[in-house]
Every structure is written in structure tokens, then in C-alpha cells.
Amino acid sequence: MTLLHDRELAGAFDHAAPGYDRLTALNPGHRADLLRSARRLRLPDQGAGLHILDLGCGTGASTAALLRAAPRARITGVDASAGMLRQALRKPWPRSVDFRHLPAEELTPGTAGPFDAVFAAYLFRNVSDPDRVLATVRALLRPGGRLAVHEYSLSGSAVHRAVWTAVCRGVIVPAGTLGGDRALHRHLWRSVLDFDTAPAFTRRLARAGFLDARAVPVAGWQTGVVHTFVARNAPAPPAAPSP
């Protein structure tokens, strides 16, 4: 089956946006896992004085997780789907939160940032060039800034691959079909199978120049299916001594 990409994928998310929160609520632990991953950024002082990028913020579930993990931070949510952002904007947010309609591939230091931390939930499977987006994230992050990626990334075990396929065939694709979004949920199923395993994505982060990259599994039925990846940007080089 051919995966959805770029504009086609953004259009599918636009179509699914009105029912997206109801559908994800069927996944036990969905919001709790997002919050756990956001807290793995380990931001000091509840994020006071920090600016966080929520890359691929969707309807704002990941933004809400960040707001709970770092209530004193400023948060900018960015997404390629106008429909998903419309759903996000219908929710009440403090003045410290703002949203922008912009694909991850089009972010540059001239259009956003710099940021003290970046959170990306369910994003990297859906971009055509993950290495390019990781390079962009590094450019947007301040030296020493922190990255947390919450993603469907299988452990590499045949058991976890089978669990994912069984859940998709039995629950996710039928539920998406009832909601009129069969193509998007079949994309979800196949994109996870085709994406990096957790060890492979950890290596991808290291190749991109991130330090201390590691994968942490989530709890519950998604163990071995969803991981939090944490890493940090390189610190600033020491200043040259004065002549």
C-alpha cells in the first residue's frame, strides 16, 4: 500500500481533525504517555523563562502536555494541517501559548526560534526527510537545548510488530473507517511498520549531531510500540581567550 505524503497527508489530517480527539481518547494512556514524554525534557523551574517548540502540535494534545510539564514556559505550537490547528485554537489557552500554521520542513531560524527545548509527538514518521527536519531542529535549538520525540517506533521485536498489526486490524483501521478516515489510519498502520525501529532512530539522532540520545519505552500495551527519545543539542564552544 502506498503511504500518504506531504499535501495528501496534510489534507487527510484536515479531514480527520473534527473527530481526532475523540478517536485518540479511545487509546488507553494516550494523554498520560504524552505528559510522561513531555516531563522527560526535565526542564528546570517549571520552564520559567524558557521557550519551547511543539513541533507537529496537531489539535493541541501535546501542547497541553507541555503546559502541564512546564507551566511557566512560553510554548509555540506548529503544524502543517490547518484543520488540526483550527481544533487546537478552539481550546482555552493561556497567553504563553501560541500556534503557527507551518510545515516542519519549512521552519528555519529566520521563521522561528531560537528555542530552549523541542517536543515532537507523532511527527517524524510523517515527514518525507527526517534527517532534514532533525537538522532544522538542531539549528532552532539553543546550545545545550533539549529534544524529546514521542513516536510510534517499534522495538524491532517480531512480537511487538505483530501486536501493532493486530491492534491496527482489530481496532484502529475499523474505527478510522467508521469515522470516514480509513486512508489516514491505514497510513498510520503502514507508516509505523516502515519507520525506524527504536535503536535505528536513536542512531539517526546521534548521526544528526545530538548528544546522549536514548530511547525510553512507554508503559501499558504500547510497550515496545511507542518510545520517548531524549537527546540534547551540543553546548556552545568555549569562547576564544582574549589576546
N, C-alpha and C positions, 0 to 999 in steps of 0.2 A: 504494500500500500504506500502511495506517495504521501509524504508529510506535507503539512501546510507550512508556508514560509512567508515572511515579510508582510506585504499588504494583505494577502489572503488570510494570514493568521490574525492580523490586527482586525480585519473585518469579522472573522469568526468570534473573536473576543467581544467586539462591539455587539454582535447579535446575542451572545450569551450573557452579557452584562446584567440585564434586569433580574435574572434568576440566579446569578453566580453565587451570591452569599448564601442563599437557601440551599444550593446544591453542595457547597463546601461544608455547610453545617452538618451534613449527613456523615461526614468523616469524623469519627471519634478522635478527639485530641487535636483537631486541626489548629484551632486558635492557641491552645496551650503549647503546642510544639513551636508555633511561630514566636510566642513570647519567650520560650526557653532559648530559642536560637538568638533572638534579639538580646537577651541578657548575656549571652556568650560573647558579646562585644566587650563586656566588662568595662563599661565607661565609668570614670570616677565621678563622684559628687552628683549622681543622678543626671549626668550630662550637662551640668551648668557651664555655660559659655561655649558649648560645642555645637557644631553644625553637622547634621547627619543627612546623608543622601539615602532615600529609599528608592532603589533602582528597580523599576518594574513593579510599582506600588499597587497596580490593579484597582480594586474597589476600596482599598484602604485598610484591609485586614492587617497587613504587615506594618502599615503606618501606626495603627492602633497599638500593635505590639511594641513598637519602638517607643511610643509615647508612654506606655506603662513602664518600660525598662529604663527610659531616660527622660522623665517628665520635665526636666529643666533645660533640655536641649532644644535647638531650632531644627526642624525637620522639613526637608524638601522631598516631596514625592514626585516621581517622573514615570510616565508610562506612554507607550505607543498607541494605546487604544483610547480613543475619545469616549467611547461608550463606558468603559470601565471607570474612567476619570469622572464622568457625569455621576455615576453611582457614588464614588468617593466624596464628591463635593456636596451631595445631599445630606451627608452626615455632619453632626456638630463637631467642630474642631477649634482648639484654642488658636490664638493669633500667632503662635510659634510654629504653626504648620501651614505649609503652602504646597500647591500642586502645579505641575507643568506638563503640557502635552508635548512629549518629545521622545522619539525612539532612542534606545540606549546607544545605538550605532552613531547617532548624530550629536551626542554630547561631546563637548570639548571644554578645555579650561577657559575658553573665551565665552562659553554659553552658560556655565555653571561652576560652582565651587569657588575656592577650594573647600574641601570637607575634612572633618576630623575622623569620620567613620562612614563606611558604606555598608548598607544592608541590601541584599538581593535575594528575594524569595521567588522560587519557581521561574527564574528568568533565563538562566544560561542554556537550558535545553531548547529554548525558543529563539535564540539568536543565530544567524547564519554563520557568524565568525566569532566564536567565544574568545579566541586569543586577541582579536582586535578590541573587543569590549573590555577584557582584562587590562590591556594596555591603557585604555581610556581611564579605567578606574584608578590605575596607578598614577596617571597624570593628574587626576582630580583630587587624590588623597594627599593630605599634608604628609611630610616626612614622619614616619612612625605611626601614621594613621592606621586604623583597624578595619578589617573586612570580615563580614560574616555572610556566608552564602547558605541559604536554606533550600535544598533541592532534592527532587527525586533523582537519586543516583544509587543504583543497585550495588550491593556489596561485591558482586562477582560470583556469588554462590548460585548454583543451579536451583537450589531450594527457594531463594528469595526471588529469582526470576520467575519461577513457577507460581509463587504466591501472588506476585504482581499481576501476572496474566490471568490468574483465576479471579482476582478481585475485579479486574477490568471487565472480563467477560460476564461475570455474575452480577456486578453492581454498577460500576462506573459508566460503561457504554450503554447499558439499558436505561439508566437514569438520565443520561445525556440525551438519548433518543426520545424519551418521553418529553423532555424539555425542548425538543427541536434542534438540538446541538450535537447530533451524532458525529459529524465530521470532526468537530473540535475534540470530542472525548476519545475518538479513535486515534486522533493525533496524539493525545496525551499518552495513551497506551503505548503506541509505537515509538514515540519520542523518548520515553524512558528506557525502552529496550535498546534503542540506538545510541543513547547518550553515554558519556564516560562512566565507568564504574567509579566507586568512591576512591580507590587507590589511583586510578588514572586521572581523575580531576585534581586530586591532591598534587600529583606530579605536574599537571598543567599549571597550577598556581605557582609552584616553585619555578618552572621554566619562565613564567611571566615576570619573575623577579620578586615575588612575595616571600617573606621570611616566616619561618615557624609554621608553615601550612600543615594542617592536620584535619582529619575527618572525625566527627563525633556522631554516633548513631542516635536516633531518637527512640523513644520508648513505644511500647504497645505493638500493634500489628504491623506498624511501619518500620520496625527494627530491621535493618538490612535493606530497606527500600528508600527511606529518606535519611539524609545526613545533614548535619551542620558542618560547614567547612569554615574554619577560622584561620586568619593569617594577618600579617601586618606589613605595611609598606616599609621600605628601608629608611633608616633615620637619615637626617641631613648629614652631609660630610662635615668634618670638623673645619672650622674657619682657619684659613691660612694665617700663620703668625705674622705679626706686623714687622716690616723691615726695621 
